[in-house]
């Protein structure tokens, strides 16, 4: 069963600015994964759906863009749920860098 992580990341870029930053930077997620990985993403309205695959696991996520924040939901599968706190801390530290 997936263990969802939910968080809001504030920004002051406007929706279009955030979309451009996410499109241009989403693949950098794999730089934080030992051994690398693969990212696929697509947009449905203001929500980007993306999947990060690495080490035989896939993590499905969404990032919904609002005027002043991005609401992210990361679904950690199975045993990765025990790392939810660590994953959330990395997202909280790294995501704002993408939106500056």
SEFIZA-3560 file (N, C-alpha, C; in Angstrom, 3 decimals):
REM SEFIZA-3560
<numar><xx>0.845</xx><yy>-1.187</yy><zz>0.000</zz><atom>N</atom></numar>
<numar><xx>0.000</xx><yy>0.000</yy><zz>0.000</zz><atom>CA</atom></numar>
<numar><xx>0.887</xx><yy>1.246</yy><zz>0.000</zz><atom>C</atom></numar>
<numar><xx>0.527</xx><yy>2.232</yy><zz>-0.788</zz><atom>N</atom></numar>
<numar><xx>1.312</xx><yy>3.462</yy><zz>-0.915</zz><atom>CA</atom></numar>
<numar><xx>1.204</xx><yy>4.316</yy><zz>0.338</zz><atom>C</atom></numar>
<numar><xx>2.287</xx><yy>4.980</yy><zz>0.662</zz><atom>N</atom></numar>
<numar><xx>2.345</xx><yy>5.921</yy><zz>1.771</zz><atom>CA</atom></numar>
<numar><xx>2.477</xx><yy>7.317</yy><zz>1.185</zz><atom>C</atom></numar>
<numar><xx>1.383</xx><yy>8.083</yy><zz>1.129</zz><atom>N</atom></numar>
<numar><xx>1.472</xx><yy>9.405</yy><zz>0.486</zz><atom>CA</atom></numar>
<numar><xx>2.154</xx><yy>10.448</yy><zz>1.366</zz><atom>C</atom></numar>
<numar><xx>2.942</xx><yy>11.266</yy><zz>0.713</zz><atom>N</atom></numar>
<numar><xx>3.547</xx><yy>12.443</yy><zz>1.326</zz><atom>CA</atom></numar>
<numar><xx>2.863</xx><yy>13.629</yy><zz>0.660</zz><atom>C</atom></numar>
<numar><xx>2.386</xx><yy>14.564</yy><zz>1.442</zz><atom>N</atom></numar>
<numar><xx>1.697</xx><yy>15.731</yy><zz>0.901</zz><atom>CA</atom></numar>
<numar><xx>2.332</xx><yy>16.983</yy><zz>1.480</zz><atom>C</atom></numar>
<numar><xx>2.653</xx><yy>17.938</yy><zz>0.619</zz><atom>N</atom></numar>
<numar><xx>3.231</xx><yy>19.181</yy><zz>1.104</zz><atom>CA</atom></numar>
<numar><xx>2.985</xx><yy>20.310</yy><zz>0.125</zz><atom>C</atom></numar>
<numar><xx>3.051</xx><yy>21.540</yy><zz>0.642</zz><atom>N</atom></numar>
<numar><xx>2.892</xx><yy>22.744</yy><zz>-0.166</zz><atom>CA</atom></numar>
<numar><xx>4.223</xx><yy>23.475</yy><zz>-0.238</zz><atom>C</atom></numar>
<numar><xx>4.557</xx><yy>23.926</yy><zz>-1.443</zz><atom>N</atom></numar>
<numar><xx>5.805</xx><yy>24.652</yy><zz>-1.673</zz><atom>CA</atom></numar>
<numar><xx>5.439</xx><yy>26.039</yy><zz>-2.191</zz><atom>C</atom></numar>
<numar><xx>5.690</xx><yy>27.083</yy><zz>-1.403</zz><atom>N</atom></numar>
<numar><xx>5.317</xx><yy>28.434</yy><zz>-1.837</zz><atom>CA</atom></numar>
<numar><xx>6.189</xx><yy>28.922</yy><zz>-2.996</zz><atom>C</atom></numar>
<numar><xx>5.618</xx><yy>29.820</yy><zz>-3.786</zz><atom>N</atom></numar>
<numar><xx>6.369</xx><yy>30.428</yy><zz>-4.885</zz><atom>CA</atom></numar>
<numar><xx>5.788</xx><yy>31.808</yy><zz>-5.190</zz><atom>C</atom></numar>
<numar><xx>6.530</xx><yy>32.570</yy><zz>-5.985</zz><atom>N</atom></numar>
<numar><xx>6.047</xx><yy>33.883</yy><zz>-6.432</zz><atom>CA</atom></numar>
<numar><xx>6.286</xx><yy>34.047</yy><zz>-7.930</zz><atom>C</atom></numar>
<numar><xx>6.243</xx><yy>32.928</yy><zz>-8.666</zz><atom>N</atom></numar>
<numar><xx>6.559</xx><yy>32.929</yy><zz>-10.094</zz><atom>CA</atom></numar>
<numar><xx>5.349</xx><yy>33.056</yy><zz>-11.001</zz><atom>C</atom></numar>
<numar><xx>4.155</xx><yy>32.897</yy><zz>-10.471</zz><atom>N</atom></numar>
<numar><xx>2.970</xx><yy>32.791</yy><zz>-11.317</zz><atom>CA</atom></numar>
<numar><xx>2.886</xx><yy>31.379</yy><zz>-11.877</zz><atom>C</atom></numar>
<numar><xx>1.690</xx><yy>31.009</yy><zz>-12.302</zz><atom>N</atom></numar>
<numar><xx>1.495</xx><yy>29.633</yy><zz>-12.771</zz><atom>CA</atom></numar>
<numar><xx>2.386</xx><yy>29.271</yy><zz>-13.957</zz><atom>C</atom></numar>
<numar><xx>2.468</xx><yy>30.158</yy><zz>-14.942</zz><atom>N</atom></numar>
<numar><xx>3.261</xx><yy>29.846</yy><zz>-16.130</zz><atom>CA</atom></numar>
<numar><xx>4.748</xx><yy>29.724</yy><zz>-15.791</zz><atom>C</atom></numar>
<numar><xx>5.229</xx><yy>30.585</yy><zz>-14.906</zz><atom>N</atom></numar>
<numar><xx>6.628</xx><yy>30.501</yy><zz>-14.488</zz><atom>CA</atom></numar>
<numar><xx>6.939</xx><yy>29.183</yy><zz>-13.805</zz><atom>C</atom></numar>
<numar><xx>6.019</xx><yy>28.725</yy><zz>-12.972</zz><atom>N</atom></numar>
<numar><xx>6.211</xx><yy>27.441</yy><zz>-12.283</zz><atom>CA</atom></numar>
<numar><xx>6.204</xx><yy>26.298</yy><zz>-13.292</zz><atom>C</atom></numar>
<numar><xx>5.264</xx><yy>26.338</yy><zz>-14.226</zz><atom>N</atom></numar>
<numar><xx>5.202</xx><yy>25.266</yy><zz>-15.238</zz><atom>CA</atom></numar>
<numar><xx>6.520</xx><yy>25.174</yy><zz>-16.009</zz><atom>C</atom></numar>
<numar><xx>7.072</xx><yy>26.315</yy><zz>-16.384</zz><atom>N</atom></numar>
<numar><xx>8.344</xx><yy>26.311</yy><zz>-17.117</zz><atom>CA</atom></numar>
<numar><xx>9.466</xx><yy>25.724</yy><zz>-16.271</zz><atom>C</atom></numar>
<numar><xx>9.515</xx><yy>26.105</yy><zz>-14.992</zz><atom>N</atom></numar>
<numar><xx>10.558</xx><yy>25.583</yy><zz>-14.108</zz><atom>CA</atom></numar>
<numar><xx>10.410</xx><yy>24.080</yy><zz>-13.908</zz><atom>C</atom></numar>
<numar><xx>9.169</xx><yy>23.619</yy><zz>-13.721</zz><atom>N</atom></numar>
<numar><xx>8.949</xx><yy>22.185</yy><zz>-13.528</zz><atom>CA</atom></numar>
<numar><xx>9.302</xx><yy>21.404</yy><zz>-14.791</zz><atom>C</atom></numar>
<numar><xx>8.865</xx><yy>21.896</yy><zz>-15.938</zz><atom>N</atom></numar>
<numar><xx>9.195</xx><yy>21.213</yy><zz>-17.199</zz><atom>CA</atom></numar>
<numar><xx>10.706</xx><yy>21.127</yy><zz>-17.404</zz><atom>C</atom></numar>
<numar><xx>11.401</xx><yy>22.191</yy><zz>-17.094</zz><atom>N</atom></numar>
<numar><xx>12.842</xx><yy>22.224</yy><zz>-17.302</zz><atom>CA</atom></numar>
<numar><xx>13.658</xx><yy>21.526</yy><zz>-16.234</zz><atom>C</atom></numar>
<numar><xx>13.082</xx><yy>21.306</yy><zz>-15.066</zz><atom>N</atom></numar>
<numar><xx>13.874</xx><yy>20.768</yy><zz>-13.966</zz><atom>CA</atom></numar>
<numar><xx>13.461</xx><yy>19.426</yy><zz>-13.415</zz><atom>C</atom></numar>
<numar><xx>12.330</xx><yy>18.890</yy><zz>-13.862</zz><atom>N</atom></numar>
<numar><xx>11.828</xx><yy>17.651</yy><zz>-13.270</zz><atom>CA</atom></numar>
<numar><xx>12.800</xx><yy>16.484</yy><zz>-13.449</zz><atom>C</atom></numar>
<numar><xx>13.527</xx><yy>16.454</yy><zz>-14.537</zz><atom>N</atom></numar>
<numar><xx>14.464</xx><yy>15.349</yy><zz>-14.768</zz><atom>CA</atom></numar>
<numar><xx>15.638</xx><yy>15.370</yy><zz>-13.794</zz><atom>C</atom></numar>
<numar><xx>15.885</xx><yy>16.510</yy><zz>-13.131</zz><atom>N</atom></numar>
<numar><xx>16.988</xx><yy>16.603</yy><zz>-12.169</zz><atom>CA</atom></numar>
<numar><xx>16.743</xx><yy>15.777</yy><zz>-10.913</zz><atom>C</atom></numar>
<numar><xx>15.513</xx><yy>15.297</yy><zz>-10.730</zz><atom>N</atom></numar>
<numar><xx>15.219</xx><yy>14.438</yy><zz>-9.589</zz><atom>CA</atom></numar>
<numar><xx>16.178</xx><yy>13.254</yy><zz>-9.565</zz><atom>C</atom></numar>
<numar><xx>16.490</xx><yy>12.729</yy><zz>-10.725</zz><atom>N</atom></numar>
<numar><xx>17.325</xx><yy>11.528</yy><zz>-10.781</zz><atom>CA</atom></numar>
<numar><xx>18.744</xx><yy>11.781</yy><zz>-10.282</zz><atom>C</atom></numar>
<numar><xx>19.176</xx><yy>13.037</yy><zz>-10.221</zz><atom>N</atom></numar>
<numar><xx>20.503</xx><yy>13.356</yy><zz>-9.690</zz><atom>CA</atom></numar>
<numar><xx>20.601</xx><yy>13.035</yy><zz>-8.200</zz><atom>C</atom></numar>
<numar><xx>19.473</xx><yy>12.970</yy><zz>-7.527</zz><atom>N</atom></numar>
<numar><xx>19.438</xx><yy>12.709</yy><zz>-6.089</zz><atom>CA</atom></numar>
<numar><xx>19.316</xx><yy>11.217</yy><zz>-5.770</zz><atom>C</atom></numar>
<numar><xx>19.221</xx><yy>10.380</yy><zz>-6.803</zz><atom>N</atom></numar>
<numar><xx>19.032</xx><yy>8.948</yy><zz>-6.614</zz><atom>CA</atom></numar>
<numar><xx>20.350</xx><yy>8.229</yy><zz>-6.914</zz><atom>C</atom></numar>
<numar><xx>20.875</xx><yy>7.477</yy><zz>-5.945</zz><atom>N</atom></numar>
<numar><xx>22.101</xx><yy>6.713</yy><zz>-6.216</zz><atom>CA</atom></numar>
<numar><xx>21.875</xx><yy>5.765</yy><zz>-7.400</zz><atom>C</atom></numar>
<numar><xx>22.734</xx><yy>5.829</yy><zz>-8.373</zz><atom>N</atom></numar>
<numar><xx>22.599</xx><yy>4.983</yy><zz>-9.552</zz><atom>CA</atom></numar>
<numar><xx>21.701</xx><yy>5.569</yy><zz>-10.624</zz><atom>C</atom></numar>
<numar><xx>21.071</xx><yy>6.717</yy><zz>-10.344</zz><atom>N</atom></numar>
<numar><xx>20.226</xx><yy>7.377</yy><zz>-11.330</zz><atom>CA</atom></numar>
<numar><xx>18.845</xx><yy>6.770</yy><zz>-11.425</zz><atom>C</atom></numar>
<numar><xx>18.121</xx><yy>7.185</yy><zz>-12.426</zz><atom>N</atom></numar>
<numar><xx>16.756</xx><yy>6.721</yy><zz>-12.621</zz><atom>CA</atom></numar>
<numar><xx>16.177</xx><yy>7.338</yy><zz>-13.868</zz><atom>C</atom></numar>
<numar><xx>14.853</xx><yy>7.271</yy><zz>-13.968</zz><atom>N</atom></numar>
<numar><xx>14.149</xx><yy>7.773</yy><zz>-15.144</zz><atom>CA</atom></numar>
<numar><xx>12.893</xx><yy>8.500</yy><zz>-14.680</zz><atom>C</atom></numar>
<numar><xx>12.586</xx><yy>9.634</yy><zz>-15.324</zz><atom>N</atom></numar>
<numar><xx>11.391</xx><yy>10.405</yy><zz>-14.982</zz><atom>CA</atom></numar>
<numar><xx>10.528</xx><yy>10.574</yy><zz>-16.226</zz><atom>C</atom></numar>
<numar><xx>9.231</xx><yy>10.317</yy><zz>-16.065</zz><atom>N</atom></numar>
<numar><xx>8.247</xx><yy>10.601</yy><zz>-17.107</zz><atom>CA</atom></numar>
<numar><xx>7.253</xx><yy>11.586</yy><zz>-16.521</zz><atom>C</atom></numar>
<numar><xx>6.815</xx><yy>12.563</yy><zz>-17.340</zz><atom>N</atom></numar>
<numar><xx>5.812</xx><yy>13.490</yy><zz>-16.827</zz><atom>CA</atom></numar>
<numar><xx>4.863</xx><yy>13.944</yy><zz>-17.935</zz><atom>C</atom></numar>
<numar><xx>3.680</xx><yy>14.366</yy><zz>-17.485</zz><atom>N</atom></numar>
<numar><xx>2.664</xx><yy>14.900</yy><zz>-18.394</zz><atom>CA</atom></numar>
<numar><xx>1.805</xx><yy>15.873</yy><zz>-17.596</zz><atom>C</atom></numar>
<numar><xx>1.180</xx><yy>16.785</yy><zz>-18.316</zz><atom>N</atom></numar>
<numar><xx>0.312</xx><yy>17.788</yy><zz>-17.696</zz><atom>CA</atom></numar>
<numar><xx>-1.153</xx><yy>17.482</yy><zz>-17.983</zz><atom>C</atom></numar>
<numar><xx>-1.982</xx><yy>17.670</yy><zz>-16.987</zz><atom>N</atom></numar>
<numar><xx>-3.438</xx><yy>17.687</yy><zz>-17.119</zz><atom>CA</atom></numar>
<numar><xx>-3.893</xx><yy>18.975</yy><zz>-16.456</zz><atom>C</atom></numar>
<numar><xx>-4.175</xx><yy>19.991</yy><zz>-17.257</zz><atom>N</atom></numar>
<numar><xx>-4.516</xx><yy>21.294</yy><zz>-16.700</zz><atom>CA</atom></numar>
<numar><xx>-3.339</xx><yy>21.845</yy><zz>-15.914</zz><atom>C</atom></numar>
<numar><xx>-3.576</xx><yy>22.208</yy><zz>-14.673</zz><atom>N</atom></numar>
<numar><xx>-2.524</xx><yy>22.762</yy><zz>-13.816</zz><atom>CA</atom></numar>
<numar><xx>-1.821</xx><yy>21.696</yy><zz>-12.972</zz><atom>C</atom></numar>
<numar><xx>-2.072</xx><yy>20.434</yy><zz>-13.268</zz><atom>N</atom></numar>
<numar><xx>-1.460</xx><yy>19.351</yy><zz>-12.497</zz><atom>CA</atom></numar>
<numar><xx>-0.487</xx><yy>18.564</yy><zz>-13.360</zz><atom>C</atom></numar>
<numar><xx>0.751</xx><yy>18.475</yy><zz>-12.879</zz><atom>N</atom></numar>
<numar><xx>1.745</xx><yy>17.643</yy><zz>-13.532</zz><atom>CA</atom></numar>
<numar><xx>1.748</xx><yy>16.292</yy><zz>-12.835</zz><atom>C</atom></numar>
<numar><xx>1.579</xx><yy>15.237</yy><zz>-13.620</zz><atom>N</atom></numar>
<numar><xx>1.676</xx><yy>13.867</yy><zz>-13.125</zz><atom>CA</atom></numar>
<numar><xx>3.050</xx><yy>13.372</yy><zz>-13.534</zz><atom>C</atom></numar>
<numar><xx>3.797</xx><yy>12.825</yy><zz>-12.580</zz><atom>N</atom></numar>
<numar><xx>5.105</xx><yy>12.314</yy><zz>-12.943</zz><atom>CA</atom></numar>
<numar><xx>5.434</xx><yy>11.043</yy><zz>-12.174</zz><atom>C</atom></numar>
<numar><xx>6.239</xx><yy>10.215</yy><zz>-12.821</zz><atom>N</atom></numar>
<numar><xx>6.671</xx><yy>8.950</yy><zz>-12.248</zz><atom>CA</atom></numar>
<numar><xx>8.190</xx><yy>8.910</yy><zz>-12.282</zz><atom>C</atom></numar>
<numar><xx>8.765</xx><yy>8.583</yy><zz>-11.129</zz><atom>N</atom></numar>
<numar><xx>10.205</xx><yy>8.413</yy><zz>-11.022</zz><atom>CA</atom></numar>
<numar><xx>10.458</xx><yy>6.919</yy><zz>-10.851</zz><atom>C</atom></numar>
<numar><xx>11.263</xx><yy>6.351</yy><zz>-11.740</zz><atom>N</atom></numar>
<numar><xx>11.586</xx><yy>4.926</yy><zz>-11.676</zz><atom>CA</atom></numar>
<numar><xx>13.072</xx><yy>4.765</yy><zz>-11.430</zz><atom>C</atom></numar>
<numar><xx>13.397</xx><yy>3.936</yy><zz>-10.432</zz><atom>N</atom></numar>
<numar><xx>14.796</xx><yy>3.656</yy><zz>-10.108</zz><atom>CA</atom></numar>
<numar><xx>14.861</xx><yy>2.406</yy><zz>-9.243</zz><atom>C</atom></numar>
<numar><xx>15.918</xx><yy>1.659</yy><zz>-9.392</zz><atom>N</atom></numar>
<numar><xx>16.183</xx><yy>0.483</yy><zz>-8.554</zz><atom>CA</atom></numar>
<numar><xx>14.975</xx><yy>-0.457</yy><zz>-8.477</zz><atom>C</atom></numar>
<numar><xx>14.274</xx><yy>-0.627</yy><zz>-9.587</zz><atom>N</atom></numar>
<numar><xx>13.154</xx><yy>-1.547</yy><zz>-9.634</zz><atom>CA</atom></numar>
<numar><xx>11.875</xx><yy>-1.036</yy><zz>-8.994</zz><atom>C</atom></numar>
<numar><xx>11.829</xx><yy>0.222</yy><zz>-8.598</zz><atom>N</atom></numar>
<numar><xx>10.653</xx><yy>0.811</yy><zz>-7.971</zz><atom>CA</atom></numar>
<numar><xx>10.174</xx><yy>1.996</yy><zz>-8.799</zz><atom>C</atom></numar>
<numar><xx>8.869</xx><yy>2.250</yy><zz>-8.739</zz><atom>N</atom></numar>
<numar><xx>8.297</xx><yy>3.428</yy><zz>-9.381</zz><atom>CA</atom></numar>
<numar><xx>7.516</xx><yy>4.220</yy><zz>-8.347</zz><atom>C</atom></numar>
<numar><xx>7.722</xx><yy>5.525</yy><zz>-8.343</zz><atom>N</atom></numar>
<numar><xx>7.035</xx><yy>6.420</yy><zz>-7.418</zz><atom>CA</atom></numar>
<numar><xx>6.196</xx><yy>7.376</yy><zz>-8.256</zz><atom>C</atom></numar>
<numar><xx>4.878</xx><yy>7.305</yy><zz>-8.061</zz><atom>N</atom></numar>
<numar><xx>3.952</xx><yy>8.183</yy><zz>-8.773</zz><atom>CA</atom></numar>
<numar><xx>3.684</xx><yy>9.418</yy><zz>-7.937</zz><atom>C</atom></numar>
<numar><xx>3.656</xx><yy>10.568</yy><zz>-8.599</zz><atom>N</atom></numar>
<numar><xx>3.493</xx><yy>11.833</yy><zz>-7.892</zz><atom>CA</atom></numar>
<numar><xx>2.680</xx><yy>12.809</yy><zz>-8.722</zz><atom>C</atom></numar>
<numar><xx>2.149</xx><yy>13.818</yy><zz>-8.039</zz><atom>N</atom></numar>
<numar><xx>1.492</xx><yy>14.931</yy><zz>-8.719</zz><atom>CA</atom></numar>
<numar><xx>1.991</xx><yy>16.233</yy><zz>-8.121</zz><atom>C</atom></numar>
<numar><xx>1.971</xx><yy>17.265</yy><zz>-8.937</zz><atom>N</atom></numar>
<numar><xx>2.297</xx><yy>18.616</yy><zz>-8.491</zz><atom>CA</atom></numar>
<numar><xx>1.249</xx><yy>19.538</yy><zz>-9.106</zz><atom>C</atom></numar>
<numar><xx>0.379</xx><yy>20.085</yy><zz>-8.269</zz><atom>N</atom></numar>
<numar><xx>-0.678</xx><yy>20.977</yy><zz>-8.748</zz><atom>CA</atom></numar>
<numar><xx>-0.245</xx><yy>22.415</yy><zz>-8.494</zz><atom>C</atom></numar>
<numar><xx>-0.262</xx><yy>23.214</yy><zz>-9.556</zz><atom>N</atom></numar>
<numar><xx>0.228</xx><yy>24.588</yy><zz>-9.493</zz><atom>CA</atom></numar>
<numar><xx>-0.926</xx><yy>25.534</yy><zz>-9.170</zz><atom>C</atom></numar>
<numar><xx>-0.738</xx><yy>26.314</yy><zz>-8.121</zz><atom>N</atom></numar>
<numar><xx>-1.664</xx><yy>27.380</yy><zz>-7.734</zz><atom>CA</atom></numar>
<numar><xx>-0.926</xx><yy>28.702</yy><zz>-7.880</zz><atom>C</atom></numar>
<numar><xx>-1.629</xx><yy>29.801</yy><zz>-7.740</zz><atom>N</atom></numar>
<numar><xx>-1.037</xx><yy>31.130</yy><zz>-7.923</zz><atom>CA</atom></numar>
<numar><xx>0.125</xx><yy>31.394</yy><zz>-6.971</zz><atom>C</atom></numar>
<numar><xx>0.084</xx><yy>30.814</yy><zz>-5.769</zz><atom>N</atom></numar>
<numar><xx>1.106</xx><yy>31.115</yy><zz>-4.759</zz><atom>CA</atom></numar>
<numar><xx>1.813</xx><yy>29.903</yy><zz>-4.175</zz><atom>C</atom></numar>
<numar><xx>1.454</xx><yy>28.697</yy><zz>-4.649</zz><atom>N</atom></numar>
<numar><xx>2.087</xx><yy>27.488</yy><zz>-4.112</zz><atom>CA</atom></numar>
<numar><xx>1.943</xx><yy>26.343</yy><zz>-5.104</zz><atom>C</atom></numar>
<numar><xx>2.743</xx><yy>25.320</yy><zz>-4.870</zz><atom>N</atom></numar>
<numar><xx>2.609</xx><yy>24.051</yy><zz>-5.575</zz><atom>CA</atom></numar>
<numar><xx>2.254</xx><yy>23.021</yy><zz>-4.514</zz><atom>C</atom></numar>
<numar><xx>1.158</xx><yy>22.301</yy><zz>-4.740</zz><atom>N</atom></numar>
<numar><xx>0.763</xx><yy>21.236</yy><zz>-3.820</zz><atom>CA</atom></numar>
<numar><xx>1.260</xx><yy>19.928</yy><zz>-4.418</zz><atom>C</atom></numar>
<numar><xx>2.173</xx><yy>19.280</yy><zz>-3.715</zz><atom>N</atom></numar>
<numar><xx>2.777</xx><yy>18.036</yy><zz>-4.205</zz><atom>CA</atom></numar>
<numar><xx>2.285</xx><yy>16.857</yy><zz>-3.380</zz><atom>C</atom></numar>
<numar><xx>2.020</xx><yy>15.765</yy><zz>-4.070</zz><atom>N</atom></numar>
<numar><xx>1.661</xx><yy>14.505</yy><zz>-3.426</zz><atom>CA</atom></numar>
<numar><xx>2.539</xx><yy>13.426</yy><zz>-4.038</zz><atom>C</atom></numar>
<numar><xx>3.284</xx><yy>12.739</yy><zz>-3.179</zz><atom>N</atom></numar>
<numar><xx>4.195</xx><yy>11.682</yy><zz>-3.598</zz><atom>CA</atom></numar>
<numar><xx>3.706</xx><yy>10.391</yy><zz>-2.957</zz><atom>C</atom></numar>
<numar><xx>3.397</xx><yy>9.388</yy><zz>-3.770</zz><atom>N</atom></numar>
<numar><xx>2.925</xx><yy>8.095</yy><zz>-3.269</zz><atom>CA</atom></numar>
<numar><xx>4.089</xx><yy>7.110</yy><zz>-3.231</zz><atom>C</atom></numar>
<numar><xx>4.582</xx><yy>6.857</yy><zz>-2.032</zz><atom>N</atom></numar>
<numar><xx>5.684</xx><yy>5.913</yy><zz>-1.880</zz><atom>CA</atom></numar>
<numar><xx>5.126</xx><yy>4.499</yy><zz>-1.791</zz><atom>C</atom></numar>
<numar><xx>5.563</xx><yy>3.606</yy><zz>-2.675</zz><atom>N</atom></numar>
<numar><xx>5.043</xx><yy>2.244</yy><zz>-2.641</zz><atom>CA</atom></numar>
<numar><xx>5.672</xx><yy>1.405</yy><zz>-1.531</zz><atom>C</atom></numar>
<numar><xx>4.903</xx><yy>0.466</yy><zz>-1.036</zz><atom>N</atom></numar>
<numar><xx>5.371</xx><yy>-0.576</yy><zz>-0.131</zz><atom>CA</atom></numar>
<numar><xx>6.418</xx><yy>-0.177</yy><zz>0.881</zz><atom>C</atom></numar>
<numar><xx>7.528</xx><yy>-0.872</yy><zz>0.829</zz><atom>N</atom></numar>
<numar><xx>8.568</xx><yy>-0.686</yy><zz>1.839</zz><atom>CA</atom></numar>
<numar><xx>9.196</xx><yy>0.701</yy><zz>1.820</zz><atom>C</atom></numar>
<numar><xx>9.073</xx><yy>1.444</yy><zz>0.738</zz><atom>N</atom></numar>
<numar><xx>9.637</xx><yy>2.797</yy><zz>0.706</zz><atom>CA</atom></numar>
<numar><xx>8.916</xx><yy>3.736</yy><zz>1.674</zz><atom>C</atom></numar>
<numar><xx>7.728</xx><yy>3.334</yy><zz>2.123</zz><atom>N</atom></numar>
<numar><xx>6.986</xx><yy>4.134</yy><zz>3.089</zz><atom>CA</atom></numar>
<numar><xx>7.750</xx><yy>4.382</yy><zz>4.375</zz><atom>C</atom></numar>
<numar><xx>8.650</xx><yy>3.478</yy><zz>4.738</zz><atom>N</atom></numar>
<numar><xx>9.430</xx><yy>3.685</yy><zz>5.964</zz><atom>CA</atom></numar>
<numar><xx>10.396</xx><yy>4.859</yy><zz>5.823</zz><atom>C</atom></numar>
<numar><xx>10.647</xx><yy>5.280</yy><zz>4.583</zz><atom>N</atom></numar>
<numar><xx>11.531</xx><yy>6.415</yy><zz>4.331</zz><atom>CA</atom></numar>
<numar><xx>10.769</xx><yy>7.712</yy><zz>4.097</zz><atom>C</atom></numar>
<numar><xx>9.472</xx><yy>7.724</yy><zz>4.378</zz><atom>N</atom></numar>
<numar><xx>8.628</xx><yy>8.883</yy><zz>4.087</zz><atom>CA</atom></numar>
<numar><xx>9.169</xx><yy>10.164</yy><zz>4.715</zz><atom>C</atom></numar>
<numar><xx>9.590</xx><yy>10.109</yy><zz>5.960</zz><atom>N</atom></numar>
<numar><xx>10.120</xx><yy>11.299</yy><zz>6.628</zz><atom>CA</atom></numar>
<numar><xx>11.359</xx><yy>11.840</yy><zz>5.941</zz><atom>C</atom></numar>
<numar><xx>12.250</xx><yy>10.951</yy><zz>5.546</zz><atom>N</atom></numar>
<numar><xx>13.476</xx><yy>11.361</yy><zz>4.876</zz><atom>CA</atom></numar>
<numar><xx>13.184</xx><yy>11.925</yy><zz>3.484</zz><atom>C</atom></numar>
<numar><xx>12.272</xx><yy>11.281</yy><zz>2.770</zz><atom>N</atom></numar>
<numar><xx>11.915</xx><yy>11.755</yy><zz>1.435</zz><atom>CA</atom></numar>
<numar><xx>11.270</xx><yy>13.135</yy><zz>1.527</zz><atom>C</atom></numar>
<numar><xx>10.369</xx><yy>13.313</yy><zz>2.484</zz><atom>N</atom></numar>
<numar><xx>9.713</xx><yy>14.608</yy><zz>2.647</zz><atom>CA</atom></numar>
<numar><xx>10.739</xx><yy>15.691</yy><zz>2.968</zz><atom>C</atom></numar>
<numar><xx>11.702</xx><yy>15.385</yy><zz>3.821</zz><atom>N</atom></numar>
<numar><xx>12.731</xx><yy>16.366</yy><zz>4.176</zz><atom>CA</atom></numar>
<numar><xx>13.544</xx><yy>16.785</yy><zz>2.946</zz><atom>C</atom></numar>
<numar><xx>13.872</xx><yy>15.836</yy><zz>2.087</zz><atom>N</atom></numar>
<numar><xx>14.628</xx><yy>16.151</yy><zz>0.872</zz><atom>CA</atom></numar>
<numar><xx>13.788</xx><yy>17.030</yy><zz>-0.053</zz><atom>C</atom></numar>
<numar><xx>12.505</xx><yy>16.692</yy><zz>-0.202</zz><atom>N</atom></numar>
<numar><xx>11.629</xx><yy>17.495</yy><zz>-1.059</zz><atom>CA</atom></numar>
<numar><xx>11.499</xx><yy>18.914</yy><zz>-0.506</zz><atom>C</atom></numar>
<numar><xx>11.312</xx><yy>19.039</yy><zz>0.794</zz><atom>N</atom></numar>
<numar><xx>11.180</xx><yy>20.366</yy><zz>1.406</zz><atom>CA</atom></numar>
<numar><xx>12.443</xx><yy>21.191</yy><zz>1.234</zz><atom>C</atom></numar>
<numar><xx>13.598</xx><yy>20.537</yy><zz>1.209</zz><atom>N</atom></numar>
<numar><xx>14.868</xx><yy>21.244</yy><zz>1.051</zz><atom>CA</atom></numar>
<numar><xx>15.159</xx><yy>21.585</yy><zz>-0.413</zz><atom>C</atom></numar>
<numar><xx>14.863</xx><yy>20.654</yy><zz>-1.328</zz><atom>N</atom></numar>
<numar><xx>15.278</xx><yy>20.802</yy><zz>-2.718</zz><atom>CA</atom></numar>
<numar><xx>14.240</xx><yy>21.481</yy><zz>-3.619</zz><atom>C</atom></numar>
<numar><xx>12.958</xx><yy>21.244</yy><zz>-3.389</zz><atom>N</atom></numar>
<numar><xx>11.924</xx><yy>21.790</yy><zz>-4.271</zz><atom>CA</atom></numar>
<numar><xx>11.929</xx><yy>23.319</yy><zz>-4.346</zz><atom>C</atom></numar>
<numar><xx>12.083</xx><yy>24.024</yy><zz>-3.215</zz><atom>N</atom></numar>
<numar><xx>12.111</xx><yy>25.490</yy><zz>-3.329</zz><atom>CA</atom></numar>
<numar><xx>13.245</xx><yy>26.005</yy><zz>-4.210</zz><atom>C</atom></numar>
<numar><xx>14.338</xx><yy>25.290</yy><zz>-4.312</zz><atom>N</atom></numar>
<numar><xx>15.461</xx><yy>25.702</yy><zz>-5.174</zz><atom>CA</atom></numar>
<numar><xx>15.026</xx><yy>25.730</yy><zz>-6.638</zz><atom>C</atom></numar>
<numar><xx>14.150</xx><yy>24.810</yy><zz>-7.020</zz><atom>N</atom></numar>
<numar><xx>13.654</xx><yy>24.753</yy><zz>-8.390</zz><atom>CA</atom></numar>
<numar><xx>12.724</xx><yy>25.912</yy><zz>-8.698</zz><atom>C</atom></numar>
<numar><xx>12.064</xx><yy>26.445</yy><zz>-7.658</zz><atom>N</atom></numar>
<numar><xx>11.077</xx><yy>27.500</yy><zz>-7.859</zz><atom>CA</atom></numar>
<numar><xx>11.607</xx><yy>28.905</yy><zz>-7.574</zz><atom>C</atom></numar>
<numar><xx>12.904</xx><yy>29.059</yy><zz>-7.502</zz><atom>N</atom></numar>
<numar><xx>13.497</xx><yy>30.380</yy><zz>-7.282</zz><atom>CA</atom></numar>
<numar><xx>13.894</xx><yy>31.023</yy><zz>-8.582</zz><atom>C</atom></numar>
//
